[in-house]
Amino acid sequence: FSFRKLWAFTGPGFLMSIAYLDPGNIESDLQSGAVAGFKLLWVLMLATIIGLLLQRLAARLGVVTGLHLAEVCNRQYQKVPRILLWLMVELAIIGSDMQEVIGSAIAINLLSMGRIPLWGGVLITIADTFAFLFLDKYGLRKLEALFGFLITIMALTFGYEYITVRPDQRKLLQGLFIPYCQNCGTPQLEQAVGIVGAVIMPHNMYLHSALVKSRQVNRANKREVQEANKYFFIESCIALFVSFIINIFVVTVFAEAFYNKTNADVSSVCVNTSSPHSSLFPNDNQTLEVDIYKGGAVLGCYFGPAALYIWAIGILAAGQSSTMTGTYSGQFVME
C-alpha cells in the first residue's frame, strides 16, 4: 500500500460522492429527522453501503474495459433498447438537475434575505455552473480540487449545525445499529423509501465509470489493473464515508431539534426572536413540515441568524457541486 499512489488515484470517488450530498439528499435527510427522529439512520447506512457496492462495479467496468457504462451499453444493445436506455438516463439526469438547481436558488434566496428571487437564483446557478466547468480546460485535477473545496464547506457548515444542536449520541447509535422502526406508520415508511431513492442515483454509475478513465492504466498488465481497482475502491470508501457523516449531521440535527414539534411550537419561538420568517409557520397544532427553505428558517429561529446563514452556505455548496456533476454525467451519456 502506498499513500502516494492513493493520492494519484484520488479524485473520481469524491466527484462521484457529490451525488450523495445534493439538495435532494439534504431534503430527504431533514425530513427523515423531522418525521422519524433517529429511527431511520440504519436505512441511510444500508443505502450508502449498497451505493458503494454499485459504485465499485461501475469503477471496475471503466478500469478493466477502458469504456464507460454509456459506451458499453452503446456497443452491447440493439438500437431500440439503446434509445430507451438513453431516454431513461437523460430523464433521470434532468430530474436530478432540476432539484439541484432549485436547491442552489433557495440557498441564494436565503443568503440574500429574499432580495434575489428564485428565478434569479436559477439563472445565477446556471451561469456559474458553466463557468466552473471551464476549469476542466485547465486540467481535471483543478476541477477535482474545486469539488474537494465544496465538500469541505459542506462538512464544516453542517458540522457547525451538529455541534450547535448537540444531538443525543445514544439515540444516534441506536438509530444506526438497531434495524427497527418502533411505532412507525406510512409517513415513516415513505421516508425510508425516499432515503434509498435519494442516495442511489442511476446517472452516478455512468459518471463514475467515465471518471476513472482519467487515470492512465496499462490494461495489458493484470497487476496494474488490480492495483487501480484497489485504490479506486479505497478512495470510494473514504469519499462515501465522508458523505455519510455529512448526511448524519443533517438527519440528527433535525431529529434532535424538530422531531414531534408542531407549527405552534416553532411559530412562538420565531415570533419571540422577531424572525422575518415567522409567517411561514401557522399557529396551529399540526406536526411541523420542513423543507430546505423552512429548515433554514427554523434553525434561524432556534439557534440564531448564524445558523440560518451557515445552513444556506452548506445548501449552496451542495447545489453548486451536484449541478456540475449532473451536467458532467449528461455530457458522458450524450456523447
C-alpha positions in Angstrom: 0.0 0.0 0.0 1.3 3.5 -0.9 -0.3 6.8 0.1 1.4 8.4 -2.9 -0.4 6.0 -5.2 -3.7 6.5 -3.4 -3.3 10.3 -3.9 -2.7 9.8 -7.6 -6.0 7.8 -7.9 -7.9 10.3 -5.6 -10.5 12.4 -7.4 -13.1 10.3 -9.2 -14.6 8.9 -6.0 -15.1 12.4 -4.5 -16.7 13.7 -7.6 -19.0 10.6 -7.5 -19.8 11.2 -3.8 -21.3 14.6 -4.6 -24.5 12.8 -5.8 -24.9 11.6 -2.2 -24.8 15.2 -1.0 -27.1 17.0 -3.4 -30.0 19.2 -2.2 -32.4 16.2 -2.8 -30.4 14.2 -0.2 -30.3 17.1 2.2 -34.1 17.4 1.9 -34.5 13.7 2.4 -32.2 13.9 5.5 -34.0 16.8 7.2 -37.5 15.2 6.5 -36.2 11.9 7.9 -35.1 13.6 11.1 -38.3 15.6 11.4 -40.7 12.7 10.6 -39.0 9.7 12.2 -36.3 11.1 14.5 -33.3 8.9 14.7 -35.2 5.7 13.8 -34.2 5.6 10.1 -30.4 6.1 10.4 -29.9 2.4 9.7 -31.7 2.8 6.4 -29.4 5.6 5.4 -26.3 3.5 6.3 -27.6 0.4 4.4 -28.4 2.6 1.3 -24.9 4.1 1.4 -23.3 0.6 1.6 -25.4 -0.6 -1.4 -24.5 2.5 -3.2 -20.8 1.8 -2.5 -21.1 -1.7 -4.0 -22.7 -0.3 -7.1 -20.1 2.4 -7.5 -17.3 -0.2 -7.1 -18.8 -2.2 -10.0 -19.0 1.0 -12.1 -15.4 1.9 -11.4 -14.2 -1.7 -12.2 -16.1 -1.5 -15.5 -14.2 1.7 -16.5 -10.8 0.4 -15.4 -11.0 -3.1 -16.9 -12.6 -2.3 -20.2 -11.4 1.3 -20.8 -15.1 2.1 -21.7 -17.6 3.9 -19.5 -21.1 2.5 -19.0 -22.8 4.5 -21.7 -20.2 3.3 -24.3 -20.7 -0.3 -23.1 -24.5 0.0 -23.5 -24.0 1.5 -26.9 -21.9 -1.4 -28.1 -23.9 -4.2 -26.4 -27.5 -3.3 -27.2 -29.6 -3.0 -30.3 -30.9 0.4 -31.4 -34.3 0.3 -29.7 -33.2 -0.7 -26.2 -30.2 1.6 -26.6 -32.6 4.6 -27.3 -34.9 3.6 -24.4 -31.9 3.4 -22.0 -30.6 6.8 -23.2 -34.1 8.4 -22.7 -34.4 6.9 -19.2 -31.0 8.2 -18.1 -31.5 11.6 -19.7 -34.8 12.0 -17.9 -33.1 10.9 -14.6 -30.4 13.5 -15.1 -32.9 16.2 -16.0 -35.0 15.4 -12.9 -31.9 15.3 -10.7 -30.5 18.6 -12.1 -33.8 20.4 -11.6 -33.8 19.8 -7.8 -30.1 20.7 -7.6 -30.5 24.0 -9.4 -33.6 24.8 -7.4 -31.7 23.9 -4.2 -28.9 26.4 -5.1 -31.6 29.1 -5.9 -33.2 28.6 -2.5 -29.8 29.0 -0.8 -29.1 32.2 -2.8 -32.6 33.5 -1.8 -31.9 32.7 1.9 -28.5 34.4 1.8 -29.9 37.5 0.2 -32.8 37.6 2.7 -35.3 37.3 -0.2 -33.8 40.1 -2.3 -32.8 37.7 -5.1 -35.9 35.8 -6.2 -35.9 32.1 -7.0 -35.7 32.6 -10.8 -32.7 34.9 -10.3 -31.0 32.2 -8.2 -31.7 29.7 -11.0 -30.0 32.0 -13.6 -27.0 32.6 -11.4 -26.6 28.9 -10.8 -26.8 28.0 -14.5 -24.2 30.7 -15.3 -21.7 29.8 -12.7 -22.0 26.1 -13.3 -20.8 26.6 -16.9 -18.1 28.9 -15.6 -16.8 26.4 -13.1 -16.9 23.6 -15.7 -14.5 25.6 -17.8 -11.9 24.6 -15.2 -11.8 21.3 -16.9 -9.9 23.0 -19.7 -7.0 23.6 -17.3 -6.8 20.0 -16.2 -9.1 17.6 -14.3 -7.1 17.9 -11.1 -8.2 21.6 -10.7 -11.8 20.6 -11.1 -11.4 17.9 -8.6 -9.8 20.4 -6.2 -12.8 22.7 -6.5 -15.1 19.8 -5.6 -12.9 18.9 -2.7 -13.3 22.5 -1.5 -17.1 22.4 -1.8 -17.3 19.1 0.1 -15.1 20.7 2.9 -17.6 23.6 3.0 -20.5 21.2 3.4 -18.6 19.3 6.2 -17.8 22.5 8.1 -21.3 24.1 7.7 -23.4 21.0 8.6 -20.8 20.1 11.2 -21.4 23.5 12.8 -25.1 22.9 12.9 -24.5 19.5 14.5 -22.2 21.0 17.3 -24.7 23.8 17.9 -27.7 21.4 18.3 -25.7 18.7 20.1 -27.9 15.6 19.3 -28.3 12.7 21.8 -25.4 10.3 21.0 -27.1 7.3 22.5 -30.2 7.7 20.3 -27.8 8.3 17.3 -26.1 4.9 17.9 -29.4 3.1 18.4 -30.7 4.5 15.2 -27.6 3.4 13.3 -27.3 -0.1 14.6 -30.8 -1.3 15.5 -32.6 -2.0 12.2 -36.1 -1.4 13.6 -38.6 1.4 13.5 -40.8 1.4 16.6 -44.3 2.8 16.2 -43.7 3.8 12.6 -46.5 4.3 10.1 -47.0 5.2 6.5 -45.1 8.6 6.7 -42.0 6.9 8.1 -42.2 4.1 5.5 -42.5 6.6 2.7 -39.5 8.4 4.1 -37.4 5.2 4.2 -38.2 4.6 0.5 -37.3 8.3 -0.1 -33.9 7.8 1.6 -33.0 4.9 -0.7 -34.1 6.8 -3.8 -32.2 9.9 -2.8 -28.9 8.0 -2.1 -28.8 5.6 -5.1 -28.6 7.7 -8.2 -28.6 5.9 -11.6 -26.6 8.5 -13.5 -23.8 8.2 -10.9 -22.9 4.8 -12.4 -22.3 6.4 -15.8 -20.3 9.3 -14.2 -18.0 7.1 -12.0 -17.2 4.6 -14.9 -16.2 7.6 -17.0 -14.2 9.5 -14.4 -11.9 6.5 -13.6 -10.7 6.7 -17.3 -8.9 9.9 -16.4 -6.1 7.8 -14.8 -3.5 6.1 -17.0 -3.7 2.3 -16.5 -1.9 -0.3 -18.7 -4.8 -2.7 -19.2 -2.5 -5.3 -20.7 -0.9 -5.6 -17.3 -3.1 -7.5 -14.9 -1.3 -6.3 -11.8 -1.7 -2.6 -12.8 -5.5 -3.2 -13.3 -5.9 -4.9 -10.0 -3.9 -2.1 -8.3 -6.1 0.6 -9.9 -9.2 -1.2 -8.8 -7.9 -1.5 -5.2 -7.0 2.2 -4.9 -10.2 3.4 -6.6 -12.2 1.3 -4.2 -10.3 2.6 -1.1 -10.9 6.2 -2.4 -14.6 5.5 -2.9 -14.9 4.1 0.7 -13.3 7.3 2.1 -15.4 9.6 -0.1 -18.7 7.8 0.8 -17.8 7.7 4.4 -17.4 11.5 4.4 -20.7 11.9 2.6 -22.4 9.5 5.1 -21.1 11.6 8.0 -22.4 14.8 6.5 -25.8 13.2 5.9 -25.7 12.0 9.6 -25.1 15.6 10.6 -28.3 16.8 8.9 -30.6 13.9 10.0 -29.5 14.2 13.6 -29.8 18.0 13.8 -33.5 17.8 12.7 -34.2 14.7 14.7 -32.9 16.3 17.9 -34.4 19.7 17.5 -37.6 19.3 15.5 -38.9 15.7 15.8 -42.6 15.8 17.0 -42.7 19.6 17.0 -45.9 21.4 16.0 -46.3 24.5 13.9 -47.4 26.4 17.0 -44.1 25.4 18.9 -42.0 26.8 16.1 -44.2 29.9 15.4 -44.0 31.0 19.1 -40.2 30.7 19.1 -39.9 32.6 15.7 -42.2 35.4 17.0 -40.3 35.7 20.2 -37.0 36.1 18.3 -38.6 38.6 15.9 -37.6 36.3 12.9 -38.7 37.6 9.5 -39.7 34.0 8.7 -42.3 33.7 11.5 -45.1 34.0 8.9 -44.0 30.6 7.3 -45.5 28.7 10.3 -49.2 28.9 11.1 -50.1 28.9 14.8 -51.8 25.5 14.9 -51.1 22.1 16.4 -50.3 20.3 13.2 -47.0 18.4 13.0 -44.2 20.6 11.6 -43.4 20.0 8.0 -40.0 21.2 6.8 -38.1 21.6 3.5 -34.8 23.1 2.7 -36.1 26.7 2.9 -38.2 26.2 6.0 -35.4 24.1 7.6 -33.0 27.1 7.4 -35.7 29.4 8.8 -36.4 27.1 11.7 -32.7 26.8 12.5 -32.5 30.6 12.4 -35.4 30.9 14.9 -34.0 28.4 17.4 -30.2 29.0 17.1 -29.8 32.5 15.7 -29.1 34.1 12.3 -25.7 32.5 12.1 -27.3 29.0 12.0 -29.5 30.2 9.1 -26.7 31.7 7.0 -24.3 28.8 7.6 -27.1 26.3 6.6 -27.7 28.4 3.4 -23.9 28.3 2.6 -24.0 24.5 3.0 -27.0 24.1 0.7 -25.3 26.4 -1.9 -22.2 24.2 -1.8 -24.4 21.1 -2.2 -26.4 22.6 -5.1 -23.4 24.0 -6.9 -21.3 20.9 -6.8 -24.1 18.5 -7.6 -25.3 20.6 -10.6 -21.8 20.4 -12.0 -21.5 16.7 -11.6 -25.1 16.2 -13.1 -24.1 18.3 -16.1 -20.9 16.3 -16.4 -22.9 13.0 -16.3 -25.2 14.3 -19.0 -22.2 15.1 -21.2 -20.9 11.5 -21.0 -24.3 10.0 -21.7 -25.0 12.3 -24.6 -21.6 11.6 -26.2 
